[in-house]
Amino acid sequence: MSQIAIIGGGLAGLAAATDLSLRGFEVVVFEKRKWPSHKVCGEYVSNEVLPYLNRLGADPLSWGAVAIESFEFSSPNGRYRHTTLPLGGFSISRFALDVHMAHRAREAGAIIHDHMEITGIENDAQGMTLIAHDGTRHGFDVVLGAFGKRSKMDKSLERPEFYHRTDYVGLKQYFRGEYPTHQVGLYHFGPGYLGISNVETGLLNVAVLVRSDALKGGKTPAQLLQEVIASQPRIHDHLAHATPILDNPLAISNISFLPRSVVHRGILMMGDAAGMIPPLAGNGMAMAIRAAQLASHEVAAYLKGQCSREEMEVRYARGWNDEFQKRLQWGRRLQRIMEHEWACNIGLQLTRLVPGGLATIVQQTHGTSHE
Ligand SMILES: Cc1cc2nc3c(=O)[nH]c(=O)nc-3n(C[C@H](O)[C@H](O)[C@H](O)COP(=O)(O)OP(=O)(O)OC[C@H]3O[C@@H](n4cnc5c(N)ncnc54)[C@H](O)[C@@H]3O)c2cc1C
């Protein structure tokens, strides 16, 4: 029996795999996709996790990530405001970030099986047995769930989360165009919002979260994106002359921001599998990486015999809630405001009255940096 299994080779899974391997444990990661692949994501990562990534031997800036220092926000009427980001961040394609993080996890000693979907889990007195899509069975002492926002694992684990439905659709397209290098932007256009940043390839990442009815009537994601660019003045300023790169934007549906269980049937959940912050916060990836740090600490204590399994679970759930509950609440609150054009237009005006304005609001959805 190996010691630790991680279901999902996204950022939470790969960071935990590296951390726990560096601590000397045997770690196996199961990832259902064939690597490498693109993911729908805004690709901006807050610097709060940079010291921890560096400690794991991961250095996104040496992989070409673009340093991000400022933030531009625009309301549906096209009014906009800038602020310096309190901590700053970096922008890098998920394609590159996942490849480099997987490489780093393997260097640290983790075994990664890609193209291997986990379809079931059985608990017994000895530990847990994972059942893969090809029928093979794999036994472990500890299992970490890092399978993202929407996975058949939720169904197989009988988590009510599987039945959460929302109206949101996420889109991503790369563009060749001009955009201030060290800036990330968030632009509200009525039924949704659009983010822009430069990534390491010299292209612009454009990610959108939109209500699914915006795609009604047979409209394609590409047509919707063109409509959005034409309709919102500030987005138009930035993207009117930009050229799309992918044949079609990537799209995902059924995105839910409802609360989830942090520990379920003895599995410590990390990243979106534990709870997803609305993308407007630009903090989902940093939260996934930070959750990996918290989980690795507790799993290491358990496997070294410093606490019981139950204490590990309780301590992880408590640590996760202390760290993320406030940000999630702020994220959901802001998401609700963004659902109303008038509220967003007024909200932007009101940021003038808040001490620190936009930067103070950004801080509510972000944490502090940890090594
Ligand atoms: C439109 C949009 C824009 C966003 N923009 C940003 C942004 O700019 N900044 C930011 O920080 N966050 C952003 N996010 C959020 C961010 O993408 C996520 O929070 C982050 O990817 C979560 O990482 P994760 O490791 O939990 O999940 P993922 O990175 O999704 O990884 C989960 C992995 O698990 C695998 N998997 C699933 N089921 C199984 C299974 N049964 N067996 C094996 N493997 C499985 C999947 O294939 C996947 O690779 C955005 C999200 C959306 C939708």
The ligand as an SDF file (V2000), in Angstrom:
LIG
                    3D

 53 58  0  0  0  0  0  0  0  0999 V2000
  -13.8510   31.7030  -16.1800 C   0  0  0  0  0  0  0  0  0  0  0  0
  -12.8880   31.4470  -15.0390 C   0  0  0  0  0  0  0  0  0  0  0  0
  -11.8300   32.3270  -14.8260 C   0  0  0  0  0  0  0  0  0  0  0  0
  -10.9490   32.1060  -13.7500 C   0  0  0  0  0  0  0  0  0  0  0  0
   -9.9000   32.9790  -13.5670 N   0  0  0  0  0  0  0  0  0  0  0  0
   -9.0560   32.8090  -12.5200 C   0  0  0  0  0  0  0  0  0  0  0  0
   -7.9490   33.6890  -12.3210 C   0  0  0  0  0  0  0  0  0  0  0  0
   -7.6610   34.5850  -13.1150 O   0  0  0  0  0  0  0  0  0  0  0  0
   -7.1710   33.5000  -11.2170 N   0  0  0  0  0  0  0  0  0  0  0  0
   -7.4040   32.4850  -10.3200 C   0  0  0  0  0  0  0  0  0  0  0  0
   -6.6460   32.3770   -9.3380 O   0  0  0  0  0  0  0  0  0  0  0  0
   -8.4190   31.6210  -10.5070 N   0  0  0  0  0  0  0  0  0  0  0  0
   -9.2500   31.7430  -11.5840 C   0  0  0  0  0  0  0  0  0  0  0  0
  -10.2630   30.8470  -11.7870 N   0  0  0  0  0  0  0  0  0  0  0  0
  -10.4210   29.7330  -10.8300 C   0  0  0  0  0  0  0  0  0  0  0  0
   -9.3260   28.6700  -11.0090 C   0  0  0  0  0  0  0  0  0  0  0  0
   -9.2760   28.2370  -12.3430 O   0  0  0  0  0  0  0  0  0  0  0  0
   -9.5910   27.4830  -10.0900 C   0  0  0  0  0  0  0  0  0  0  0  0
   -9.9440   27.9480   -8.8110 O   0  0  0  0  0  0  0  0  0  0  0  0
   -8.3660   26.5740   -9.9850 C   0  0  0  0  0  0  0  0  0  0  0  0
   -8.0640   26.0410  -11.2380 O   0  0  0  0  0  0  0  0  0  0  0  0
   -8.6340   25.4630   -8.9890 C   0  0  0  0  0  0  0  0  0  0  0  0
   -7.5660   24.5230   -9.0130 O   0  0  0  0  0  0  0  0  0  0  0  0
   -7.8450   23.0100   -8.6290 P   0  0  0  0  0  0  0  0  0  0  0  0
   -6.5160   22.3650   -8.5240 O   0  0  0  0  0  0  0  0  0  0  0  0
   -8.7770   22.9450   -7.4890 O   0  0  0  0  0  0  0  0  0  0  0  0
   -8.6790   22.4280   -9.8550 O   0  0  0  0  0  0  0  0  0  0  0  0
   -8.2690   22.1720  -11.4260 P   0  0  0  0  0  0  0  0  0  0  0  0
   -7.1280   23.0140  -11.7650 O   0  0  0  0  0  0  0  0  0  0  0  0
   -9.5540   22.3050  -12.1100 O   0  0  0  0  0  0  0  0  0  0  0  0
   -7.7830   20.6740  -11.3570 O   0  0  0  0  0  0  0  0  0  0  0  0
   -8.6460   19.5880  -11.1080 C   0  0  0  0  0  0  0  0  0  0  0  0
   -8.1070   18.3970  -11.8820 C   0  0  0  0  0  0  0  0  0  0  0  0
   -8.7680   17.2030  -11.4580 O   0  0  0  0  0  0  0  0  0  0  0  0
   -8.9310   16.3730  -12.5930 C   0  0  0  0  0  0  0  0  0  0  0  0
   -9.9900   15.4090  -12.2780 N   0  0  0  0  0  0  0  0  0  0  0  0
  -11.3130   15.6530  -12.1220 C   0  0  0  0  0  0  0  0  0  0  0  0
  -11.9780   14.5110  -11.8290 N   0  0  0  0  0  0  0  0  0  0  0  0
  -11.0320   13.5330  -11.7740 C   0  0  0  0  0  0  0  0  0  0  0  0
  -11.0920   12.1280  -11.4980 C   0  0  0  0  0  0  0  0  0  0  0  0
  -12.2500   11.5230  -11.2340 N   0  0  0  0  0  0  0  0  0  0  0  0
   -9.9530   11.3980  -11.5500 N   0  0  0  0  0  0  0  0  0  0  0  0
   -8.7440   12.0070  -11.8140 C   0  0  0  0  0  0  0  0  0  0  0  0
   -8.6410   13.3440  -12.0930 N   0  0  0  0  0  0  0  0  0  0  0  0
   -9.7680   14.0880  -12.0560 C   0  0  0  0  0  0  0  0  0  0  0  0
   -9.2610   17.3540  -13.7090 C   0  0  0  0  0  0  0  0  0  0  0  0
   -8.9990   16.8050  -14.9940 O   0  0  0  0  0  0  0  0  0  0  0  0
   -8.3430   18.5240  -13.3860 C   0  0  0  0  0  0  0  0  0  0  0  0
   -7.0930   18.4670  -14.0580 O   0  0  0  0  0  0  0  0  0  0  0  0
  -11.1360   31.0060  -12.8690 C   0  0  0  0  0  0  0  0  0  0  0  0
  -12.1990   30.1070  -13.0980 C   0  0  0  0  0  0  0  0  0  0  0  0
  -13.0640   30.3180  -14.1730 C   0  0  0  0  0  0  0  0  0  0  0  0
  -14.1970   29.3430  -14.4040 C   0  0  0  0  0  0  0  0  0  0  0  0
  1  2  1  0
  2  3  1  0
  2 52  2  0
  3  4  2  0
  4  5  1  0
  4 50  1  0
  5  6  2  0
  6  7  1  0
  6 13  1  0
  7  8  2  0
  7  9  1  0
  9 10  1  0
 10 11  2  0
 10 12  1  0
 12 13  2  0
 13 14  1  0
 14 15  1  0
 14 50  1  0
 15 16  1  0
 16 17  1  0
 16 18  1  0
 18 19  1  0
 18 20  1  0
 20 21  1  0
 20 22  1  0
 22 23  1  0
 23 24  1  0
 24 25  2  0
 24 26  1  0
 24 27  1  0
 27 28  1  0
 28 29  2  0
 28 30  1  0
 28 31  1  0
 31 32  1  0
 32 33  1  0
 33 34  1  0
 33 48  1  0
 34 35  1  0
 35 36  1  0
 35 46  1  0
 36 37  1  0
 36 45  1  0
 37 38  2  0
 38 39  1  0
 39 40  1  0
 39 45  2  0
 40 41  1  0
 40 42  2  0
 42 43  1  0
 43 44  2  0
 44 45  1  0
 46 47  1  0
 46 48  1  0
 48 49  1  0
 50 51  2  0
 51 52  1  0
 52 53  1  0
M  END
$$$$
